[in-house]
Amino acid sequence: MCTVLLNVGLVIKMGHYRISGEARHPVIVYIHGESFEWNSGNPYDGSVLASYADLVVITLNYRLGILGFLNANPAPHLKARVANYGLMDQIAALHWIQQNIALFGGDPNNVTLAGHGSGAACINFLMISPTVMPGLFHRALLLSGSALSSWALVEDPVNYAVKLAKEVNCTIPEDVGKDHEQIVDCLRETQLQQLLEADVTPPAYLSAFGPSVDGVVIKADFAKELVTYFKPQDLQSFVGPVNANMKRSEATLVPKGSNPYDLLFGVVTSEALWRFSSNDIQAGFEGERRDKIIRTYVRNAYTYHLSEIFFTIVNEYTDWERTVQHPINTRDACVAALSDAQFVAPLVQTGDLLSAKPPQPGQESTNPKTFFYVFDYQTKEGDYPQYWIFSV
């Protein structure tokens, strides 16, 4: 193993590689997930995959939380300022790879980005970012995450910046929209430990510090890019009458022009399982708790028609053939509903939009290849008993 320090403070870990003459090996860059506020690329050892598959495997660290995604700019459409420093770190790493990976036996013309959860959402944003030059990467693996999930894009980042400023005793100007620079200046003078200890908690199923529109990495007018792809009636066939009410725009994930990246995306069993307590997992729960969980998600993730959406979800995920709803079945249905809403449906919709541009009349499709997988295999020795695991 060797370690390379990038000039932006990132760490890249190379797995084992072999150089045979002028042969160049494919490169896979893994962007870690779990959260926009914690985790690291360090635990992921790429040496096994690199050895068996003749790949150059790279993991990286990027700025997270407040340091990676604080955005106090109330008008990115008027005055663009970089706020997505975590994404900029990833872009800097990709530039370094293009310039140096050949020295490690890698092929700079065969770079694949792979990410899980929030890492997959980051890749989705890089796919449509105007700051990403063509050729920095060529394929994308979106594992259980996309830009359309409720937690992927922070809709009102200034609100969380103000909450943070209050937590560290900064003076809040009367007109935040006009004098937001005062908040930024105060936060810059605050000790790092004090910033990290501040309690800024987002509503359930959303993110406080994560990717947001800054006018640079993620453009304020990205919705206009859909005109390049679809007529309004075509888009409606993808998003449907319910998803059209999502707080985030479906346009966030569509690259301008044709999608240049081969894409593999997919999900596993029970994506939202980690949100439930051990008691919920062991004993299940009744319909009252299920309703509370689903209502909370709908209230935080949608803007309009909240009651209609709630009752539609409950109706869809209730087994009406059962005369009595057992707590275990209620729990399974609730896990399935949240898994579909937060992971499966947004990711499938992402794949649809990225692969949906029809060929011109008389021409074959020139779209890159797109693949979808569902991994639902469970072992007897897994973390959860086999008898209650279900498939998506």
N, C-alpha and C positions, 0 to 999 in steps of 0.2 A: 504494500500500500504506500502511496505517497500523497502528501498534502500540498495543495497549492493555495496561497493566499491571494485573493483578487484585490485590486487596488481600491475597491469599495468596501472592503472588510468582510467579504464573503469567504467561506471555506468550501473548497471542492475536494471531495474524496474520490480518488480513482480506484476502481476495482482492478484485479489482475488483468493484464492484457499481454498479447503476444504480437510482435512485429515480425512479419515474414517478408523479406524483400521490400517491395513497394506496396504490399497489400495494405488496405485500410479497412478497419472494422467499423461496423455500424455503431453509432453512439446513442445511448439512451440516458436522458436526464430526468431524474426523479425529483419532483417537487412535493415535499411532504404536506400532509393535511392535518387533520384533527381539529384545528382551530386557527382563526386569524390572529389569535392573541397568545398562543403558546405552542410548544413542540419544537422539534429540531430535525434536521436531516442526518445528524450524527448517528442515531441508532440503526439506520438502514445500511447494512453492509452489502455492498454490491459485488463482493469478490466471488461469491458462488455463481451468481448469474453470469458474471463476466467470464469466468473460467469455463463453464459448460456451454455457453452460447456464443463464444467468440465475439463478445461485445465489449465496448468501453462503457462502463457504468459510472454515472456521476450523480452524487447527491449534493445538495447545497443548502446553505442557511440564508435566510433573508429576514429583513426587519419585520417585526410583528407588532401587533397592538398599537399603542400610542405612537411609538417610534416609526412604525411602518405605514400607518394609515390615518393619522390625525388629519382632519380636513375642517378648517374653520372658515373657508371661503363661502360666503352666502350666495355669490353670483358667479359661478364658474363659466357661465355663458357670456359674461361681459369681460371678465378679467381672469384668464386661465392661470392657475398656479399648480405646480406639481404637488400632489398630496399622496399619491399611491407609491410611496417610496419602496414598499415591499415588492411591488411589481417592477419598479425600476431596477431593483437589485437583481431580479430574475433576468431582466433584459440585459443588464451588464454582464451577467454570467454567460448568457448566450453569445454575446459579442466576444468574450474571452475565449469561449470554446471555438468559435469560428477562426480565431487568430492563432490558436495554440494547440488544438486537439490533434492535429496531424503529427506533432512531435511525440504524442503518446500512442500512436498507431491508430487513431480514430479518423473517420471520414467526415470532414466538415460538410459534405453534401448529402449526408445521410444521418440526420439528427432527429431523434424522436423525443418529444416531451411526454412524460407520464406523471399523473398526479392523482391523489386520492382525496375525496372530500373537498375541503377548502382548497387543496392543491389543484384539484381538477377545475374548480371554479377559476382559479388564477390563470390556468392555461387557457380556459375559454375566453377570458378577458384579453389575454395576449393574442389570441387568434384574430380579434377584431380591433386591436389597438393600432392607431396610426403611428405610434412611436416604434413599432416593431418592423424593422426593414425586411423585405422579402428575402428568403433564403436563410434566416437565422435558425429556423427549424422546419421540418418537412412533414412530420406526422404527429398526431396527438392521440394520447390514450387518456380518456376521461373516465376515471374509476369512481363511481358513486358520487358524482358531483358535477354541477354545471352552473353557469351564470344565471339561470332562471330560478334556482332555489330561493326560498324566502330569506335564507341567511346569507346569500352570496353578495348582495349589493346593499350598502347602507344608504337608505333613501334620504335621511335628514342628518348628515354628519355634523352640521353646525350645532344641532341640539346637544349632541354628545360632547362636543368641544366646550360648549358653555357649561355643561354639567361638570366636566373635568375642571374647568377654571374655578367654579364655585367650590369644589372639593379641596382645592389647594389655596383657597383664599385670595384668588385674583379679583380685582375690581371689574365688574361687568358693566360695560358702557350701556347707556340707555338705548342707543341705536346700534345693535350688534351688526346689522347689515352694513352700516356706514363705517363703524369704528372697530371692526373685527381684528384689525392689526394690533390693537391694544391687548387683546386676549392672547394672541400669538406671542407678542413680546414678553408678556408676563410668564407664560408657560416656558419660554426659553430660559428664563432666569430662575425657574424652579428646579430644585434638585431632582435628579432622576429617580431616586428612591421614593420621594414624595409623590411623583407622578405615577409610579408603578403601584403604589399602595392605595391610590385613590379608588374609591368604590363607584364605578360607573357601570351600572347593570342595564343591559337592554331588555326590552320585552321578550318573553319566551319565544323561541324559534327565530329570533332576529339577531343581528350583530351590531355592536356598538362601534368597534373600530375594525374596519375591513375595507375592501375596494369601494370606491364611491366616484361619482362624476367630479372630475377636477378640471376638465377642459383640455387636458394634455394627454394623459395616458388613456383615460376614458372620456370621450368627447361629450359635450353637453347636447349636441344635436345628432346623437347617434341614431335616433329614430328615423331620420330622413334616409338613412342608408337602406331601409327596407324597400324604398321605391325602386332600387336597383334590382330587387329580387321579385317582388310580388305585387299584384294588384290587391286592393283591400279585401276583396271577396276570397282570394286565394289564401291570404293570411288567416282569415276567420276560420277556414276549414281546419287549420292547425290548432289555433289557440282555443277555439270553442267559446261558448257563451259564458262559462264560469271563469276560465283562466284569463279572459279579457278583463276581469275586474281585479287582477293581481296588482299590487302596489308598484311592482317593478315592471319595466317594459320588456316585452318579448324581443324587442329590437336589439337588446344588449348583446346578443350573441352572434349576430349575423355579420360576417366580414363584408366590406364594401367590394363590389364586384363578385367574381366567382370565388368559392371557397377553395384555397390552394392546398389544403392539407388532407392527406389520408386520415381517416378517423376510426378509432375503435372506442366504443363506449359501452358501459354496462353496469349492472347492479348485482348485489348479493341478497341472500335471504334476510328479511327483517332488518332493513337499513336503519330504522329509527329505534331499534331495541334498546340502545344505550341510554335513551332518555327516560327509561322506566326504572323504578326502584327495585331492589332485590325482593321486597315484599310483593310488589305488583307481579313480578316474574314468577314467584313461587305460588302465590295464592290466587292471582287474578283479581278482578274487581267488578263491581256492579255497574249498571248502566248510568247511574248518576255521576260516577267518577269519569266514565268514558265521555259523557256529555260535557263535563267541565273541561276536559283536556281538548276536545275538538273545538269547543266554543273559543277557548283561549287561542288556539292556532288560527282559526278563521278571523277572529277580531284583530289579531296582530298582522296577518299576512294579506288581508283583503281590505278594500275600501267601501265597496257598495254591495247591496243585496246580501248582507251577512246572514240574516235568518234563512233565506232561501238556500244559500250555500251550505249552512250547517245542516239543515234538514235533508238536503240532497245527499250529503256525505253519510249521515246516520242511516238513511234508507238504503244506500248502496252497500254499506258494510254491516248490515244486519241480516242474519240468516233467518228469514221469515218462515222457513219450514220447521224451525224448532219452536215448540210451544213454550218452553222455558229456556231462558238464556243463561247458561252456566257462566260463572265468573271467568273461567279459563277461556271460553269462547269469546266472551266480551273483550277480554284482554287481547286475544289474538287479532280480533277484528280492529281494535283500536290501533295496535301496532301496525297492522297492514295499512290502515287509512293514513297514518302519519308517514309511513315509509313511502307510500305512493305519492303523497302530496309534496313531501320535502325532497325526495330523491328520484323516484322512478319516473313520475310524470314529467317533471322538468327536464330530466336527462333525455327521455325519449323525444320530447318536444324539441330539444336542442338538436338531436340527430336528424329529426324530420326537417328542420329549417336549414341545417347545413348541407343536406343532401337533396334538397327538393327542387333546385333550379332545373327546369325542363330543358332538354336540348332544343336547338333551333330547328325549324322545319327542314327535313331532308338531311339532317346531320346526326351523327351518333353523339351520345352523351360524352362530354369531356370532363365530367365531375370526377374528383378523386374517389377512391374506394371508401366505402363506409360499412362498418360491421357493428353488430349489437350482440351482447352476450348476457346471459343470466346464469349466475353461479349459485346453485342452491344445494350443493352437496354438504351433508353434515356427518361428522364422525361420531361414533358412540362415546369417544373420549373428549368430545368438544366441550366448550365452556357451558353449553346449555343442553338440558336433556332432550334427546331425540324426539320424545313423544309430543312435544308442544311446538317444535319448530315447523313453520309452514313455508311454502314457496310464494314468491311474489307473482 
